[in-house]
Structure formats: structure tokens, C-alpha cells
Amino acid sequence: MSRPHVVVVGGGVAGMAAAYTARKLAREAGAGLRITLIERDARLGGKVGTEVVDGCLVDTGPDAFLGQKPWALQLVRELGMEDEVIRPLQRRFYMLIDGGLHEVPHELVSLVPTRPEALWKASFLSVAAKARASAEGLQPPLRGQDDESLASFMRRRFGSEFSQRFAEPLMGGVHAGNPDRMSMAGIYPMYWKMEQELGSVTKGILGMRARSVLKPNAPPQSPFVALRGGMQRLIDRLEQALEGVEVRTRRSVDALEPCGGGVRVRLDDGDELTADAAVVTLPAFGAAELVAPFAPGAAELLRAIPYASTAVASLAYRRSDIGDPLEGTGFLAPRPDPASREPEAAITGCTWSSNKWEGRAPEGIALMRAFMGYADHDADVREKSEAELAQAAHGALAGLLRIGAAPVSTRVYRWLRAMPQYEVGHLGRIARIEEELSATPGIVTAGSAYRGVGIPDCVRQGQEAARTALAAAGIGTKE
């Protein structure tokens, strides 16, 4: 009798987590299992990677992940990498308002400050905006809705100025989204449920503190963690842990076909694989093409998930060429008020990597990561050359930080159609996709297009997809 076979389509974080988890759970169950991982590119990891550029450690995509979501940290521990986890060297960061940098009180990161007076320290907000935001707990809840945009929710709960100048760039920036269309229920379900169930975000946060989920007297820590050698370390260790998994890079899947309770997988080189289950971790538009022949409704819904293009420009400067003291970890640049005629900023924010993480640059060098592009405002990312993007980033930083010379090295990472947009109604759309695909239980989808875009969420989705695929292959696992 041949061993059950699971094919994983896509070798990003979700696909690697799926292959790793399937291998681990099958061994724990004492079951033989063949696993094939197919990746179009020459390397695994997708957007996650690290390069050494002129002595600097430069991450190609995300440089950190949320430690508050447990799945990535748990995986790091399983892989024996716990001693490589590092936390930011500094916690101070800024908002770019009216051409100047304004420090954000660290107690504001959770929106409801650990000390009420923290809100009043925010120099980028008017007195009226501070008073309005302080009264969030007094605002009547809006119940009976399935979803709402981030901008609408935050402006209704905290007021327009607080939302536009702080909450929207803080919460929306990581998703490269348009706050007027971003799904609050899909992206920040915790805050959404606080209003729906408790009547306000303030009550929810204070309740978490009362239950010691948040500790107001503990030293403040960033919610993000990184790896000492860069995020490529996670990819390297995961790849090493895929011993026994057949990994085929530089190959793509041309077609999936449900057949006899299993799945036939046709590759671009003409090879055909017969599997008991297939885990598809491609972007939504790629998954749509594979499922269209047997699930046209799901394909239509997948194609409707929009994507934004983004770029990261890593710029290294001699520290002596920078007039600003660079005290902190970087800044965010809010969108201009729609009522004003202020032009869009060339960048949406910047991380001072050598300030934030240990070992990122040689002595005397300041390494920065400038971010460009978000939904509806990514034409420059799509159309300009890498040299033009690097120059635009340098131009945005030079005047602000009093930089008197060109960077000593640059590297631009352009990610076209790489950031899925969770627009209002996203969770309902995902539920309909899953319902459409339920008729073919051997085909499972996972990845950033569905239920979370960050590394921890992609790990979790890969793990869940692995369990589903093993069940389809007749291998029982422990919960």
C-alpha cells in the first residue's frame, strides 16, 4: 500500500509551516506520509528574507513579528531558536505631522493608555482631540453590524483628529491599506468585539488589565520581536526541519483536479502528481486560477480580493552625515486630511533599523528602512525604477532628518500585488470561499489572503491547513 501523499503549493511562510506541521504530526501519529512542496521561485520564504549589504543586515520584507500572537514564537521555540529572539533596543517612535516629528507616548500604543495623562502628552493632537479621544468610553455603541471600516470605527469611537493623525496610520500602516475600506472585523477583531460585546474599547482594555492580561506596572515592551540574524534565520531553520519533504523549487502548478477522493496535480514541466490532499498557499489571484475549473464561485470570490503593491528602500548613511540625533526607532506618516490639499508623502514611514535592532549596521553607519505604497496609492511603486524609488525615499528623509550626503548604499525591494486588502465584508467573503470549497475536502487554502497577513497568522493558518489535509489523507492527529 502506498503512503498517503500531501502536496503543498507555495513555499512562503504558510506553505513551509504547513509542510513542517504535516511532517511532525504524521510522525507523532506513527503514520507514513509523503510530502511534496512546490515553489515557483528559486528559494523558499516568499517575502521573508535577509541579505548582507555592505556590512548591513537588511531584511527584504518584514523585519519582525508580533510576539503577542503566539504561533510564530512557539514555532521559533520548537526549532530551537529561542536564544535568537531579540527585542527593540529603544521604544520611542514618532508621528510625522505638519513637517515635524512628534513623539508618541509609549502608553498610547494600545490606544487606551495605561495612564490617562499619557494622551495629554501627545503634542500632535489638539486639546479638543485629546478630550474627544478621552471620552471614547462614553460614546454609544453601534451594534447589529457585521463589519465597518477602520476609519469609520476609529473616528466614531475616538474622534476624527485622533483617528486620522494616530490610529489610522498606526493600525493601517502594517497592512498597506486604505483605512476608509479596511475591515475592522477582519483586521482588528479584538477591538471590534470590545464594542460589540462591552460597549467600548476603553472598557475592554481596562477589563484586560484588571484580569492581568495587560500589566500597567510592568516595564513597557514593544509588542514586536525579531531574530538576531534577521528573519531569514526562520526560513533557514524551517527548511532544515523539512527533512524528508520533497522540495521542488523553480516549479509551479498549472492545474489541480479532484479525482477519486484525491487530487491530481499537474506541474509546469508536465509532471503529474497524485495526492490525497493539496494545501494551496498562493496569493488569492493565483489560487483562483487553480480552483476555477471545479469551484468557479470560489474563484470569483478569490479574484475579488484586491492587492496593493509596496516597496521597502533600505538606505545606509554615515552617522556623521545626519544632523538629527535619531533618538528612537522611526516614524509613521499619516495620510493628509482628505479635506486639505496637502500632497501625499513619498513614504508612509521609516524604521531606523540600526537604532531598533542589535547588529544591523557597522559602527558609524545608520541603517533605515523607508516604506512606500498602499492601496490606491501604489502607482509609483509599480511604475518607477528602483533607483527612482531610492531617490524618492532619500529625498523624503534628507530634509526631515538633516541628512547632508547621499546614502553610502541602497537596496530596494519591490513587492508587486503582494499585500492582500481586507476590505469591509472580508470575513464574510472568506466564509463563502470556504463553503464553496467544502465540496472538495482534499483541497485546502491558507495564507495571508484569508485570516491574517502577519508571520504569526500565516504560521497558524499553515498549521490548521496541515491538520485538515492529514484528515483528508486518513491520518488522525491529536488536537
C-alpha positions as CSV (number, residue, x, y, z in Angstrom):
1,M,0.0,0.0,0.0
2,S,1.4,3.4,-1.0
3,R,1.9,6.1,1.6
4,P,-0.6,8.9,1.8
5,H,0.6,12.0,-0.1
6,V,0.1,15.7,0.6
7,V,1.2,18.4,-1.9
8,V,1.8,21.9,-0.6
9,V,1.6,24.6,-3.3
10,G,3.6,27.6,-2.4
11,G,6.8,27.9,-0.3
12,G,6.2,31.0,1.7
13,V,5.8,31.0,5.4
14,A,2.3,29.5,5.3
15,G,3.4,26.7,3.0
16,M,6.5,25.9,4.9
17,A,4.6,25.9,8.2
18,A,2.0,23.5,6.6
19,A,4.7,21.1,5.3
20,Y,6.6,21.2,8.6
21,T,3.4,20.6,10.7
22,A,2.2,17.8,8.4
23,R,5.5,16.0,8.7
24,K,5.6,16.5,12.5
25,L,2.0,15.4,13.1
26,A,2.3,12.3,10.9
27,R,5.4,11.2,12.7
28,E,3.7,11.7,16.1
29,A,0.8,9.6,14.8
30,G,3.3,6.9,13.6
31,A,1.9,7.2,10.1
32,G,3.9,7.1,6.9
33,L,3.4,10.3,4.8
34,R,4.9,11.6,1.6
35,I,5.0,15.4,1.4
36,T,5.9,17.4,-1.8
37,L,6.4,21.2,-1.5
38,I,6.2,23.1,-4.8
39,E,7.6,26.7,-5.1
40,R,7.9,28.8,-8.2
41,D,10.9,30.8,-7.1
42,A,14.5,29.6,-6.6
43,R,14.2,29.9,-2.8
44,L,11.7,29.3,-0.1
45,G,10.3,32.0,2.2
46,G,8.5,34.4,-0.1
47,K,8.8,38.0,1.1
48,V,10.7,36.9,4.2
49,G,14.4,37.1,3.8
50,T,17.6,38.8,4.8
51,E,20.7,40.0,2.9
52,V,24.0,41.4,3.9
53,V,24.5,44.7,2.0
54,D,27.8,46.5,2.6
55,G,28.1,45.1,6.1
56,C,24.4,45.8,7.0
57,L,21.9,43.2,7.8
58,V,18.9,44.1,5.6
59,D,15.5,42.3,5.7
60,T,13.8,42.1,2.4
61,G,10.3,42.1,3.8
62,P,9.1,42.0,7.4
63,D,11.9,42.6,9.9
64,A,9.9,41.5,12.9
65,F,6.7,39.8,14.0
66,L,4.1,40.2,16.8
67,G,5.1,38.4,19.9
68,Q,1.6,38.8,21.3
69,K,0.3,36.3,18.7
70,P,1.8,33.1,20.0
71,W,2.2,30.9,16.9
72,A,5.4,32.2,15.4
73,L,7.2,32.4,18.8
74,Q,6.0,28.8,19.6
75,L,7.5,27.7,16.2
76,V,10.7,29.5,16.9
77,R,11.0,27.6,20.2
78,E,10.2,24.3,18.5
79,L,13.0,25.0,16.1
80,G,15.5,25.6,18.9
81,M,15.9,29.3,18.2
82,E,14.6,30.9,21.4
83,D,18.0,32.4,22.2
84,E,17.9,34.2,18.8
85,V,14.8,36.2,19.7
86,I,15.6,39.9,20.3
87,R,13.5,42.9,21.4
88,P,13.9,46.5,20.3
89,L,16.8,48.5,21.8
90,Q,14.6,51.5,22.0
91,R,10.8,52.0,22.2
92,R,10.4,55.7,21.3
93,F,8.8,56.5,17.9
94,Y,7.2,59.5,16.2
95,M,4.4,60.7,14.0
96,L,5.3,63.0,11.1
97,I,2.8,65.8,11.5
98,D,2.9,69.2,9.7
99,G,6.5,68.6,8.6
100,G,7.8,67.7,12.1
101,L,8.4,64.7,14.2
102,H,6.2,64.4,17.3
103,E,7.0,61.7,19.9
104,V,4.2,59.2,20.7
105,P,3.8,58.5,24.4
106,H,4.5,54.8,24.7
107,E,1.4,54.2,26.7
108,L,-0.7,55.1,23.7
109,V,0.3,52.0,21.6
110,S,-2.7,50.1,22.8
111,L,-5.0,53.1,22.0
112,V,-6.2,53.3,25.6
113,P,-3.2,54.5,27.6
114,T,-2.0,52.7,30.8
115,R,-2.0,56.2,32.4
116,P,-4.8,58.6,31.4
117,E,-2.4,61.5,31.4
118,A,-0.4,59.9,28.6
119,L,-2.9,61.1,26.0
120,W,-2.4,64.7,27.1
121,K,1.4,64.4,26.4
122,A,0.8,63.9,22.7
123,S,2.0,67.1,21.0
124,F,0.5,66.1,17.6
125,L,-3.1,66.4,18.9
126,S,-5.2,69.4,19.7
127,V,-6.7,69.9,23.1
128,A,-10.1,69.2,21.6
129,A,-8.9,66.0,20.0
130,K,-7.5,64.8,23.3
131,A,-10.7,65.5,25.1
132,R,-12.7,63.7,22.4
133,A,-10.5,60.6,22.5
134,S,-10.6,60.5,26.3
135,A,-14.4,60.3,26.1
136,E,-14.4,57.1,24.0
137,G,-15.9,55.1,26.8
138,L,-18.9,57.4,26.8
139,Q,-19.7,57.0,23.1
140,P,-22.8,54.9,22.4
141,P,-22.0,51.5,20.8
142,L,-23.1,50.8,17.2
143,R,-24.4,47.2,17.4
144,G,-26.1,45.0,14.8
145,Q,-23.5,45.4,12.1
146,D,-21.2,42.6,10.8
147,D,-18.4,45.0,9.9
148,E,-17.2,48.6,9.5
149,S,-14.2,50.4,8.0
150,L,-11.2,51.1,10.2
151,A,-11.6,54.9,9.6
152,S,-15.3,54.9,10.4
153,F,-14.9,52.9,13.6
154,M,-12.0,54.9,14.9
155,R,-13.5,58.3,14.0
156,R,-16.8,57.3,15.6
157,R,-15.2,56.0,18.8
158,F,-12.2,58.4,19.2
159,G,-12.9,61.4,17.0
160,S,-11.7,62.4,13.6
161,E,-8.4,64.0,14.5
162,F,-7.2,61.2,16.8
163,S,-8.1,58.7,14.2
164,Q,-6.5,60.5,11.2
165,R,-3.3,61.6,12.9
166,F,-2.7,58.5,15.0
167,A,-5.0,55.4,15.0
168,E,-5.3,55.0,11.2
169,P,-1.5,55.1,10.4
170,L,-0.7,53.1,13.5
171,M,-3.3,50.3,12.8
172,G,-3.5,50.6,9.0
173,G,0.2,51.0,8.1
174,V,1.2,47.4,8.5
175,H,-1.5,46.3,6.1
176,A,-0.7,49.0,3.4
177,G,-4.4,49.6,3.4
178,N,-6.8,52.4,2.8
179,P,-8.5,53.0,6.2
180,D,-11.7,54.1,4.5
181,R,-12.2,50.5,3.2
182,M,-10.2,48.3,5.6
183,S,-12.3,45.7,7.5
184,M,-12.3,46.4,11.2
185,A,-13.8,43.0,12.0
186,G,-11.3,41.2,9.7
187,I,-8.1,43.0,10.8
188,Y,-8.7,44.1,14.4
189,P,-11.4,41.7,15.7
190,M,-10.4,42.2,19.3
191,Y,-11.3,45.9,19.2
192,W,-14.4,45.2,17.1
193,K,-15.7,42.7,19.6
194,M,-15.0,45.0,22.5
195,E,-17.5,47.5,21.2
196,Q,-20.0,44.8,20.2
197,E,-19.8,42.9,23.5
198,L,-18.8,45.5,26.1
199,G,-19.9,48.8,24.5
200,S,-16.5,50.4,24.2
201,V,-12.8,49.8,23.5
202,T,-11.9,51.5,26.8
203,K,-14.0,49.1,28.8
204,G,-12.4,46.2,27.0
205,I,-8.8,47.3,27.6
206,L,-9.4,48.2,31.2
207,G,-11.0,44.8,31.7
208,M,-8.0,43.1,30.2
209,R,-5.8,45.0,32.6
210,A,-8.0,44.1,35.6
211,R,-7.5,40.4,34.6
212,S,-3.7,41.0,34.4
213,V,-3.7,40.3,30.7
214,L,-2.1,43.7,30.4
215,K,0.1,44.8,33.4
216,P,0.1,48.6,33.9
217,N,3.0,48.5,36.3
218,A,5.3,46.2,34.2
219,P,8.1,47.9,32.2
220,P,6.7,48.8,28.8
221,Q,7.8,46.5,26.0
222,S,7.3,46.6,22.3
223,P,4.8,44.0,21.0
224,F,7.2,43.1,18.2
225,V,10.2,40.8,18.3
226,A,12.9,40.0,15.8
227,L,15.7,37.5,15.2
228,R,19.3,38.3,15.9
229,G,20.4,37.2,12.4
230,G,17.4,38.6,10.6
231,M,14.2,37.0,9.5
232,Q,16.0,34.7,7.0
233,R,17.1,32.7,10.1
234,L,13.5,31.5,10.5
235,I,13.3,30.4,6.8
236,D,16.7,28.6,7.1
237,R,15.7,26.6,10.2
238,L,12.3,25.7,8.8
239,E,13.9,24.5,5.6
240,Q,16.4,22.4,7.6
241,A,13.4,21.0,9.6
242,L,11.8,19.8,6.3
243,E,14.0,16.7,6.2
244,G,12.2,14.0,4.3
245,V,9.9,16.5,2.5
246,E,10.4,16.6,-1.3
247,V,11.0,20.3,-2.1
248,R,10.8,21.3,-5.8
249,T,11.8,24.9,-6.4
250,R,11.6,26.7,-9.8
251,R,8.4,24.8,-10.4
252,S,4.8,25.9,-10.5
253,V,1.4,24.2,-10.5
254,D,-0.6,24.5,-13.7
255,A,-3.7,22.7,-12.6
256,L,-5.5,20.9,-9.8
257,E,-8.1,18.3,-10.5
258,P,-10.2,16.5,-7.8
259,C,-10.2,12.8,-8.7
260,G,-11.4,9.7,-6.9
261,G,-11.3,11.3,-3.4
262,G,-7.9,12.7,-4.0
263,V,-6.2,15.4,-6.1
264,R,-4.2,15.3,-9.4
265,V,-1.6,18.0,-9.5
266,R,-0.1,19.0,-12.9
267,L,3.2,20.9,-12.9
268,D,4.5,23.3,-15.5
269,D,7.2,20.8,-16.5
270,G,4.5,18.3,-17.5
271,D,4.9,16.1,-14.4
272,E,1.7,14.9,-12.7
273,L,1.4,14.0,-9.0
274,T,-1.5,12.2,-7.4
275,A,-2.1,13.2,-3.9
276,D,-4.6,12.6,-1.1
277,A,-4.8,16.4,-0.4
278,A,-3.3,19.7,-1.6
279,V,-2.7,22.8,0.5
280,V,-2.8,25.9,-1.7
281,T,-0.9,28.9,-0.1
282,L,-0.7,31.1,-3.2
283,P,-2.0,34.6,-3.4
284,A,-5.8,34.8,-3.8
285,F,-5.5,35.5,-7.5
286,G,-3.2,32.5,-8.0
287,A,-5.4,30.2,-6.0
288,A,-8.4,31.4,-8.1
289,E,-6.9,30.1,-11.3
290,L,-6.3,26.7,-9.8
291,V,-9.8,26.2,-8.3
292,A,-11.7,27.8,-11.2
293,P,-12.4,24.6,-13.2
294,F,-14.2,22.9,-10.3
295,A,-15.2,25.8,-8.0
296,P,-16.0,28.8,-10.2
297,G,-17.8,30.5,-7.4
298,A,-14.8,30.4,-5.1
299,A,-12.6,31.5,-7.9
300,E,-14.7,34.6,-8.5
301,L,-14.6,35.5,-4.8
302,L,-10.9,35.0,-4.6
303,R,-10.3,37.2,-7.7
304,A,-12.3,39.9,-5.9
305,I,-9.7,40.2,-3.1
306,P,-7.7,43.3,-4.0
307,Y,-3.9,43.6,-3.6
308,A,-1.6,46.6,-3.1
309,S,2.0,46.9,-4.2
310,T,4.6,48.1,-1.8
311,A,8.3,48.7,-1.7
312,V,11.0,48.9,1.0
313,A,14.0,51.1,0.4
314,S,16.9,50.3,2.7
315,L,19.3,53.2,2.9
316,A,22.6,53.3,4.8
317,Y,24.1,56.6,5.8
318,R,27.3,57.7,7.6
319,R,26.1,58.7,11.0
320,S,28.2,61.8,10.8
321,D,26.2,63.0,7.8
322,I,22.9,63.0,9.8
323,G,22.1,66.1,11.8
324,D,19.1,64.6,13.6
325,P,20.0,62.8,16.8
326,L,17.9,59.8,15.8
327,E,16.6,59.1,19.3
328,G,14.1,56.4,18.8
329,T,13.1,53.7,16.3
330,G,11.5,55.7,13.5
331,F,8.2,57.3,12.5
332,L,4.9,56.9,10.7
333,A,3.5,59.4,8.2
334,P,-0.3,59.8,8.4
335,R,-2.3,60.3,5.2
336,P,-3.1,64.0,4.6
337,D,-6.6,65.0,5.8
338,P,-8.9,64.4,2.8
339,A,-10.3,67.9,3.3
340,S,-6.9,69.5,2.8
341,R,-4.9,69.9,-0.4
342,E,-1.7,68.6,1.2
343,P,0.1,66.2,-1.2
344,E,0.7,62.6,-0.3
345,A,4.1,61.9,1.3
346,A,6.6,59.9,-0.7
347,I,6.9,57.4,2.1
348,T,4.4,56.1,4.6
349,G,7.0,55.7,7.4
350,C,10.6,54.8,8.2
351,T,12.3,52.4,10.7
352,W,15.7,53.4,12.0
353,S,16.8,49.7,11.9
354,S,20.3,50.2,13.5
355,N,18.6,52.0,16.4
356,K,15.9,49.4,16.8
357,W,17.6,46.1,16.4
358,E,21.1,45.0,17.5
359,G,23.7,44.0,14.9
360,R,22.0,45.7,11.9
361,A,24.8,48.0,10.8
362,P,28.6,48.6,11.4
363,E,29.8,51.2,13.8
364,G,29.2,54.7,12.5
365,I,26.5,53.7,10.0
366,A,22.8,54.4,10.3
367,L,20.5,51.9,8.5
368,M,17.0,53.0,7.7
369,R,14.0,51.2,6.0
370,A,11.6,53.6,4.3
371,F,8.2,52.2,3.2
372,M,6.3,53.2,0.1
373,G,2.9,52.4,-1.4
374,Y,-0.5,51.5,0.0
375,A,-3.9,50.6,-1.5
376,D,-4.9,53.1,-4.2
377,H,-1.6,54.9,-3.9
378,D,0.9,52.5,-5.3
379,A,1.4,53.8,-8.8
380,D,5.0,54.9,-8.0
381,V,5.9,51.5,-6.7
382,R,4.6,49.9,-9.8
383,E,5.9,52.3,-12.4
384,K,9.2,53.9,-11.1
385,S,12.6,52.3,-11.3
386,E,14.3,51.1,-8.2
387,A,16.8,54.0,-8.5
388,E,13.9,56.4,-8.6
389,L,12.3,54.9,-5.6
390,A,15.5,55.0,-3.6
391,Q,15.9,58.7,-4.6
392,A,12.4,59.5,-3.5
393,A,13.0,57.9,-0.2
394,H,16.2,59.7,0.3
395,G,14.5,63.0,-0.7
396,A,11.8,62.5,1.9
397,L,14.3,61.7,4.7
398,A,17.1,64.2,3.8
399,G,15.3,67.4,4.8
400,L,13.4,65.9,7.7
401,L,16.5,64.4,9.4
402,R,19.0,66.9,8.1
403,I,21.0,64.4,6.1
404,G,23.8,66.2,4.3
405,A,25.1,63.5,1.9
406,A,23.8,60.6,-0.2
407,P,23.5,57.2,1.3
408,V,26.6,55.0,1.1
409,S,24.5,52.1,0.0
410,T,20.9,51.4,-1.1
411,R,18.7,48.4,-1.7
412,V,15.1,48.5,-2.9
413,Y,12.7,45.5,-2.5
414,R,9.6,45.9,-4.6
415,W,6.6,43.7,-3.9
416,L,4.0,43.9,-6.7
417,R,0.5,42.8,-5.8
418,A,1.9,41.4,-2.6
419,M,-0.3,42.8,0.2
420,P,-3.9,41.5,0.3
421,Q,-6.5,44.0,1.3
422,Y,-9.1,43.0,3.9
423,E,-11.9,45.3,2.9
424,V,-15.2,45.7,4.7
425,G,-17.0,42.3,4.5
426,H,-13.8,40.3,4.1
427,L,-14.7,37.7,6.7
428,G,-18.0,37.0,5.0
429,R,-16.2,36.6,1.7
430,I,-13.8,34.1,3.2
431,A,-16.6,32.2,4.7
432,R,-18.3,31.9,1.3
433,I,-15.0,30.8,-0.3
434,E,-14.6,28.1,2.3
435,E,-18.2,27.0,1.8
436,E,-17.7,26.8,-2.0
437,L,-14.5,24.7,-1.5
438,S,-16.1,22.4,1.1
439,A,-17.3,20.1,-1.7
440,T,-13.6,19.2,-2.4
441,P,-12.3,18.5,1.1
442,G,-8.9,17.4,-0.3
443,I,-8.1,21.0,-1.4
444,V,-7.3,23.4,1.4
445,T,-6.3,27.1,1.2
446,A,-4.2,29.1,3.6
447,G,-2.1,32.2,3.6
448,S,-2.1,35.9,4.0
449,A,-5.2,36.4,1.8
450,Y,-7.5,34.8,4.3
451,R,-7.4,35.3,8.1
452,G,-4.3,37.3,8.9
453,V,-1.4,38.7,7.0
454,G,1.5,38.7,9.5
455,I,4.0,35.9,10.1
456,P,2.2,34.5,13.2
457,D,-1.1,34.3,11.4
458,C,0.5,32.7,8.4
459,V,2.1,30.1,10.6
460,R,-1.2,29.4,12.3
461,Q,-3.1,29.0,9.0
462,G,-0.4,26.7,7.7
463,Q,-0.7,24.6,10.8
464,E,-4.5,24.4,10.6
465,A,-4.3,23.5,6.9
466,A,-1.9,20.7,7.7
467,R,-4.4,19.2,10.1
468,T,-7.2,19.4,7.6
469,A,-5.0,17.9,4.8
470,L,-3.9,15.0,7.1
471,A,-7.6,14.3,7.9
472,A,-8.3,14.1,4.2
473,A,-5.4,11.7,3.8
474,G,-6.9,9.5,6.6
475,I,-4.3,10.4,9.2
476,G,-5.7,11.3,12.6
477,T,-3.9,13.8,14.8
478,K,-4.2,15.0,18.4
479,E,-5.7,18.5,18.9
